[in-house]
Amino acid sequence: MSWLDALGWAGSALLVFSLLQARVLRFRVLNTIACVVLVVFNAMIGVWPMVAMNTVLVCINAWFIVRLLRERHDEAVFDVLRVGTGDDYLRHVLATHRDDILRFQPDFTEPHPGESAFIVIRGDETVGVVVLAREDDETARILLDYVTPRYRDFTPGEFVWRRSGLLDDLGVTRVVTPPTMVAAYYDRVGFRQDGPAYVLERR
């Protein structure tokens, strides 16, 4: 097999692999790389209709990537709804994603009365769930901060911390993360690391 054949096979394999991605941003990035490889491959063998098609796909993917990167921290795109811990839809979301939730927070259990739950949405699509428990008059501990696989490249939980009114309504000025949380992102949204946990102080 020549290097040119290998290039074509590699581009095709990456294109197929990109279609298997649940994460919307990762899909777009991998699909763009695959299309660029196939543009080069098809140009070198003179298959111009495929060059044109993959060039258009690169442009489409680039447009979506720019849009996604602009929206990932945009409060106008995501909304936060406070729901009761016994809310039927909340329990449906938690049951549907239970195995995935336990991958990231293995000690999470069902929310209990007295705890505070928030659902992060984009349009009519649920992208995340946050559950808090009060430790004292001013401190809340994060019991769950979960993102659905499609939005795993985003940090929708940050909108709970950035919208001060949500925590003000609870009288919370300090938020603490569980030390067992996997792949924490909190150092990027104003938390400071405190041993294995992260702390947000809003005084």
ZIPE-V538155 format. One line per field, one symbol per residue. ss: DSSP state (~ for helix, > for strand, _ for the rest). psi: psi as a letter, one per 40 degrees, with the letter a starting at -180 (. if undefined). A space follows every 10 residues. Layout:
ss = ???
psi = ???
//
This chain:
ss = __~~~~~~~~ ~~~~~~~~__ ___~~~~~~~ ~~~~~~~~~~ ~~~~~__~~~ ~~~~~~~~~~ ~~~~~~~~~~ ~_______>> >>>____~~~ ~~~~~~_~~~ ~~~~______ _____>>>>> >>__>>>>>> >>>>____>> >>>>>>>_~~ ~______~~~ ~~_~~~~~~~ ___>>>____ _____~~~__ _>>>__>>>> >__
psi = hidddddddd ddddddddee hdhddddddd dddddddddd ddddefgddd dddddddddd dddddddddd edfheediih hhiieehddd ddddddeddd deddgeehii iiieihihhh ihbehheihh hihhdadehi hhdhgihidd fdeigddddd ddgdddddde fhehhhiiee hifiedeefe iihgbeiihh hf.
//
